[in-house]
Amino acid sequence: MNKIEAALQRARDTKALIIGKGTAIRSAEMFNSLFPGLKAIIVADENTWEVAGKDVQKSLDDSGIESYAPFVFASKDFYAEWQHVETLRKHLQGIDAVAVAVGSGVINDTVKYVSYLLGRRYMCVGTAASMDGFTAYGSSITKDGNKQTFDCPAPLGFILDSAVAAAAPKELAASGYADLIAKIPAGADWMIADVVGSEKIDSFAWDLVQNGLKESLSDPAAVFAGDVDKTQALADGLLMSGFAMQAIQSSRPASGAEHQYSHCWDMEDLCFGGKHVSHGFKVGIGTLISTAEIEFLLEKGMDSVDVDACVEAWMTWEEMEEEIRRVLAGKPGHIARALVETKGKYVDKDGLRQQLEALKAAWPELSERIREQIIPFEQVRENLRLVGAPYEPEMIGVTRERFRKTVSYIPYMRSRFTNIDVIYRLGWMDEFMDRMFGKGGVWEV
């Protein structure tokens, strides 16, 4: 059994996958297999209709599959916003058809959620290797000014034409590459969470994401140049990440502290140059700071850690609430989120002692595994540069002062245990902040 077969066997939602050059013309084959006797409707935007939608429509027509006129969003700068969900739902609820999403992550997320709202399944023909959400459950949609994740099944079938993906605008593959390199520090975070008893590693999901990951990331310049084989390798890595999330119904295999930065900026509706910053580009900058956090922990080590002193200094939950309100003053949405999320991972003094003693005992072996896992900070930055992704916070519209503040928010913003929770519990936040943003720091303010 190969990796794809194993992934499909464990996946809850997706039952068919075709990836390779020229595969868009096999859309009818997949549709007939998954939805025999049903009618189809293509959903695309103006760009994706031109690069792949017409070929998919021809495939359906040539195979005798009945279909409605395609629904093509007029905007060329299409973004996954609630108004588009409502527009598509109104259109689809009046017809009895299976949606065939043709596009990148934005189209997929929109069709995924609308199909769920209508009680239908759908299939997707991807046009870019832009993120890992194609084969993941859930949709990221901006509603009421905040990017939110709505639970809904992944596509029943997915096709990616690697030649189309390689010819897509370069920023799409760059965004996908940044999302994939995030799995490196995310893996280290999962190791840490496993040791402290927060989330046990699932070996199947781990292998889907991590086996072959560094190979998929090995040639960012070729991805930037539009090399079809390297773009397909990138897509393979992203799709396996989605399947891993499907398999265990959690984003843990593909998401660590680096994604928490992206989520925080989502709450602030981060834009740059008049456009929303892509998920991958936000995650790429998050990957840089998360890698720096991990390297900081490796350099500090655990030999000098005084567990008794850390436990003595640990706050009660009431004190933690006050701290959250102080750090996030003026941000009511952040405070509300932080109070819930931090409560989810808060432990009392006895719990903290157990976590730190477990971490300290495991550190000699764990630190070596983490060293083997991570890609060094400077190499991550260079790889992001080579693939055409942002490699400095200012390149996504985040000033250094804002970046520094974001770092101070992260320990409170998600219940998932990551490297920054270790730094926080050990009382090392100020030292880390000074290293990164103080005089002579990487991002000196």
C-alpha positions in Angstrom: 0.0 0.0 0.0 1.5 3.3 -1.0 1.2 6.6 0.9 -1.8 7.9 -1.0 -3.7 4.6 -0.6 -2.9 4.6 3.1 -4.0 8.2 3.5 -7.3 7.6 1.7 -8.0 4.5 3.8 -7.7 6.5 7.0 -9.3 9.7 5.7 -12.8 10.4 7.0 -14.1 12.4 4.1 -12.0 12.1 0.9 -12.2 8.9 -1.0 -10.5 9.7 -4.3 -7.3 11.6 -5.3 -5.8 12.2 -8.7 -2.6 14.2 -9.0 -0.2 14.7 -11.9 0.2 16.5 -15.2 -2.9 16.9 -17.3 -5.2 15.4 -14.8 -8.0 18.1 -15.1 -9.4 16.2 -18.0 -10.1 13.2 -15.7 -12.7 15.3 -13.8 -15.6 13.4 -15.4 -14.0 10.1 -14.6 -13.9 11.0 -10.9 -17.4 12.6 -10.9 -19.0 9.5 -12.4 -17.2 7.3 -9.8 -18.3 9.4 -6.8 -21.6 10.9 -8.0 -23.1 8.5 -10.6 -26.3 9.8 -12.2 -26.1 13.3 -10.5 -25.8 16.7 -12.2 -22.8 18.9 -11.8 -22.1 22.6 -11.6 -18.6 24.1 -11.8 -17.8 26.9 -9.3 -14.8 29.0 -10.1 -13.5 32.6 -10.3 -12.6 34.5 -13.4 -8.9 33.3 -13.3 -9.5 29.7 -12.5 -12.3 29.3 -15.0 -9.8 30.3 -17.7 -6.9 28.1 -16.6 -8.8 24.9 -15.7 -12.6 25.5 -15.5 -13.1 25.3 -19.3 -11.2 22.0 -19.4 -13.2 20.5 -16.6 -16.5 21.6 -18.3 -15.4 20.0 -21.5 -14.5 16.8 -19.7 -18.0 16.7 -18.2 -19.7 17.5 -21.5 -17.7 14.9 -23.4 -18.7 12.3 -20.9 -22.4 13.1 -21.1 -22.6 14.4 -17.6 -25.5 16.8 -17.2 -24.4 20.1 -15.8 -25.8 23.6 -15.0 -24.2 26.7 -16.4 -21.0 27.3 -14.4 -21.1 29.8 -11.5 -18.1 32.1 -11.9 -17.4 34.7 -9.2 -16.7 38.0 -11.0 -13.9 39.3 -8.7 -10.4 38.5 -9.8 -9.2 39.3 -6.3 -11.6 36.8 -4.8 -11.4 36.3 -1.0 -13.2 33.8 1.2 -15.7 36.2 2.8 -19.2 35.5 4.2 -20.9 37.5 1.5 -19.6 35.1 -1.1 -20.9 32.1 1.1 -24.4 33.7 1.0 -24.2 34.5 -2.7 -23.2 30.9 -3.6 -25.7 29.3 -1.2 -28.6 31.3 -2.7 -27.6 30.1 -6.2 -27.0 26.4 -5.3 -30.0 25.9 -3.1 -32.3 26.3 -6.0 -30.8 23.6 -8.1 -30.1 19.9 -7.5 -26.4 19.5 -8.4 -23.0 18.6 -7.0 -20.6 21.4 -6.9 -17.2 21.0 -8.6 -14.9 23.6 -7.1 -12.2 24.7 -9.6 -9.6 26.9 -8.0 -7.2 27.5 -5.1 -7.9 27.5 -1.4 -10.4 30.4 -1.5 -12.8 28.7 -3.9 -12.4 25.4 -2.2 -13.1 26.8 1.3 -16.2 28.6 0.0 -17.6 25.6 -1.9 -16.7 23.3 0.9 -18.8 25.2 3.5 -21.7 26.0 1.2 -22.0 22.3 0.2 -22.0 21.4 3.9 -24.8 24.0 4.6 -26.9 22.4 1.9 -26.2 18.9 3.1 -24.3 17.9 0.0 -20.8 16.5 -0.9 -18.6 18.1 -3.5 -15.3 17.5 -5.4 -12.5 19.9 -6.1 -10.1 20.5 -9.0 -7.2 22.4 -7.5 -5.3 25.0 -9.6 -2.4 25.8 -7.2 -0.2 24.3 -4.6 -1.1 27.1 -2.3 -2.0 25.6 1.1 -2.8 22.3 3.0 -6.6 22.9 3.3 -7.6 21.3 0.1 -7.8 17.9 1.8 -8.4 19.1 5.3 -11.8 19.3 7.1 -13.1 22.8 7.9 -13.2 26.1 6.0 -11.5 29.4 6.7 -14.0 32.1 6.1 -13.9 35.8 7.1 -17.1 36.7 9.0 -17.8 39.9 11.0 -14.3 41.0 10.3 -12.7 37.9 11.7 -11.3 34.9 9.9 -13.0 31.9 11.4 -12.8 28.1 10.9 -16.1 26.4 10.3 -16.4 22.7 10.6 -17.3 20.9 7.4 -16.2 17.8 5.5 -13.3 17.8 3.1 -14.1 17.1 -0.6 -15.2 13.6 -1.5 -12.7 13.7 -4.4 -9.7 15.9 -5.2 -7.8 16.4 -8.4 -4.6 18.5 -8.9 -3.1 19.2 -12.3 0.5 19.8 -11.4 1.2 21.5 -14.8 -1.6 24.0 -14.0 -0.3 24.5 -10.5 3.2 25.1 -11.7 2.0 27.8 -14.1 -0.1 29.5 -11.4 0.9 33.0 -10.1 4.2 32.6 -8.3 2.8 34.0 -5.0 0.4 31.0 -4.7 3.2 28.3 -4.7 5.2 30.6 -2.5 2.4 30.7 0.0 2.0 26.9 -0.2 5.7 26.5 0.4 5.6 28.7 3.4 2.6 26.7 4.7 4.6 23.5 4.2 7.8 24.6 5.8 5.7 25.4 8.9 5.3 21.7 9.4 9.0 21.6 10.5 8.6 23.6 13.8 5.1 22.3 14.2 6.6 18.8 14.4 9.0 19.9 17.1 6.1 21.4 19.0 4.2 18.1 18.8 7.2 16.4 20.3 7.2 18.8 23.2 3.5 18.5 23.7 3.8 14.7 23.7 6.5 14.8 26.4 4.5 17.1 28.8 1.4 15.0 28.4 -0.6 17.5 26.4 -1.2 15.7 23.1 0.2 12.3 22.3 1.8 11.9 18.9 -0.2 9.8 16.4 2.4 7.8 14.5 0.2 7.5 11.3 -0.5 11.2 11.1 3.1 12.0 12.0 4.4 9.9 9.2 2.0 11.3 6.6 3.3 14.8 7.3 6.9 14.3 8.2 8.1 11.5 6.0 9.5 13.1 2.9 8.8 16.6 4.2 12.3 18.0 3.9 12.6 16.5 0.4 9.5 18.4 -0.7 11.1 21.6 0.7 14.5 21.0 -0.8 14.4 23.2 -3.9 12.5 26.4 -3.3 14.2 28.1 -6.3 12.8 25.4 -8.6 9.3 25.9 -7.2 9.7 29.6 -7.9 10.8 28.9 -11.4 7.6 26.8 -12.0 9.3 23.4 -12.2 6.4 20.9 -12.6 8.0 18.1 -10.7 9.0 20.2 -7.7 5.6 21.9 -7.6 4.0 18.4 -7.6 6.3 17.4 -4.7 5.2 20.6 -2.9 1.6 19.7 -3.5 2.1 16.1 -2.3 3.4 17.4 1.0 0.5 19.8 1.4 -2.1 17.2 0.5 -0.7 14.6 2.9 -0.9 17.3 5.7 -4.6 17.7 4.9 -5.1 13.9 5.0 -3.3 13.7 8.4 -5.7 16.3 9.8 -8.6 14.3 8.4 -7.3 11.1 9.9 -7.2 12.3 13.5 -9.7 15.1 13.3 -7.2 17.6 14.5 -4.9 20.2 13.0 -2.1 19.2 15.4 -0.1 17.3 12.8 0.3 20.4 10.6 0.1 23.3 13.1 2.1 24.6 16.0 3.1 28.0 17.4 3.8 29.3 13.9 0.1 29.1 13.0 -0.9 30.9 16.2 0.8 34.0 14.9 -1.2 33.7 11.7 -4.4 33.3 13.7 -3.6 36.3 15.8 -3.1 38.5 12.7 -6.3 37.0 11.2 -8.2 38.5 14.2 -6.6 41.8 13.4 -7.6 41.6 9.7 -4.0 42.0 8.5 -3.7 43.6 5.1 -0.8 44.8 3.1 -0.8 46.9 -0.1 -4.6 47.0 0.1 -5.0 43.2 0.1 -5.4 40.5 2.7 -2.2 38.7 3.4 -2.3 35.0 2.4 -2.4 32.3 5.1 0.9 30.9 3.9 2.7 34.2 4.0 1.5 34.9 7.6 2.5 31.4 8.6 5.9 31.8 7.0 6.7 34.7 9.2 5.3 32.7 12.1 7.6 29.9 11.1 10.6 32.2 11.4 9.8 33.3 15.0 8.8 29.8 16.1 12.1 28.4 14.8 13.9 31.2 16.8 11.9 30.2 19.9 12.9 26.5 19.5 16.6 27.5 18.9 16.4 29.6 22.0 15.2 26.6 24.1 17.9 24.4 22.6 20.6 26.9 23.4 19.3 27.5 27.0 18.9 23.8 27.8 17.2 22.5 30.9 20.2 21.9 33.2 19.8 25.2 35.0 16.0 25.1 35.3 14.9 25.4 38.9 11.5 23.6 38.9 10.7 24.7 42.5 11.3 28.4 41.6 9.1 28.1 38.5 6.3 26.5 40.5 6.6 29.1 43.2 6.3 31.9 40.6 3.4 30.3 38.8 0.2 32.3 38.8 -3.2 31.2 40.1 -5.9 31.3 37.5 -7.3 34.5 38.9 -3.9 36.1 38.6 -3.6 34.7 35.1 -6.9 36.3 34.1 -5.6 39.7 35.4 -2.4 39.2 33.4 -4.3 38.5 30.2 -6.4 41.6 30.6 -3.2 43.7 31.2 -1.2 42.3 28.3 -4.1 42.5 25.8 -5.6 45.8 27.1 -7.6 47.6 24.5 -8.3 44.4 22.5 -11.6 43.0 23.8 -11.8 40.4 21.1 -8.4 39.1 21.9 -9.1 39.1 25.6 -12.3 37.1 25.2 -10.5 34.5 23.0 -7.5 34.4 25.3 -9.5 33.8 28.5 -11.1 30.7 26.9 -8.0 29.4 25.2 -5.6 29.9 28.1 -8.1 28.2 30.5 -7.9 25.2 28.2 -4.2 24.6 28.8 -3.9 26.2 32.3 -2.5 23.9 35.0 -2.2 24.5 38.7 1.1 24.4 40.5 1.1 20.6 40.8 0.3 20.3 37.1 3.1 22.7 36.3 5.6 20.7 38.3 4.6 17.5 36.5 5.1 19.2 33.1 8.5 20.7 33.9 9.8 17.6 35.6 8.8 15.5 32.6 10.3 18.0 30.2 13.6 18.2 32.2 13.9 14.4 32.4 13.3 13.9 28.7 15.3 16.9 27.5 18.7 15.1 26.7 16.9 12.8 24.3 14.2 15.2 23.2 16.6 18.0 22.4 18.5 15.8 20.0 15.3 14.8 18.2 14.4 18.4 17.9 17.8 19.3 16.5 17.3 16.7 13.8 13.8 17.9 13.2 14.2 21.7 12.7 15.7 23.6 9.8 18.0 26.4 11.1 16.5 29.9 11.3 18.8 31.4 8.6 18.1 28.6 6.2 14.3 29.0 6.7 14.7 32.7 5.9 16.8 32.0 2.8 14.3 29.3 1.6 11.4 31.7 1.9 13.4 34.3 0.0 14.2 31.8 -2.8 10.6 30.7 -3.2 9.4 34.3 -3.4 7.7 34.4 0.0 8.0 37.2 2.6 11.0 36.7 4.9 10.8 39.8 7.0 7.7 40.9 9.0 7.6 44.3 7.2 7.0 42.4 4.0 3.5 41.4 5.2 2.8 44.8 6.8 3.8 44.0 10.3 6.2 46.5 11.9 8.8 45.3 14.3 7.0 46.9 17.2 3.8 45.2 16.3 5.6 41.9 15.9 7.1 42.3 19.4 3.6 42.9 20.8 2.2 39.8 18.9 4.9 37.6 20.5 3.7 38.8 23.9 0.1 37.8 23.0 0.8 34.3 21.7 1.1 32.4 25.0 -2.6 33.2 25.6 -4.2 32.9 22.2 -4.5 29.2 21.7 -5.0 26.2 24.0 -2.6 24.1 21.9 0.7 23.5 23.8 3.8 24.7 21.9 7.3 25.8 22.4 6.3 29.3 23.6 4.4 27.7 26.5 7.7 26.2 27.7 9.4 29.6 27.4 6.4 31.2 29.3 6.3 28.5 32.0 10.1 28.9 32.6 9.8 32.6 33.0 12.0 33.3 30.0 9.7 35.5 27.9 11.5 38.8 28.6 14.9 37.2 27.8 13.6 35.9 24.5 11.9 39.1 23.6 15.1 41.0 24.3 17.1 38.6 22.1 14.8 39.1 19.2 13.8 42.7 19.5 16.4 44.3 21.8 19.6 46.0 20.8 21.5 43.8 18.3 18.5 41.5 18.0 17.3 40.0 14.7 14.4 42.5 14.6 15.8 45.3 16.7 13.0 47.8 17.6 
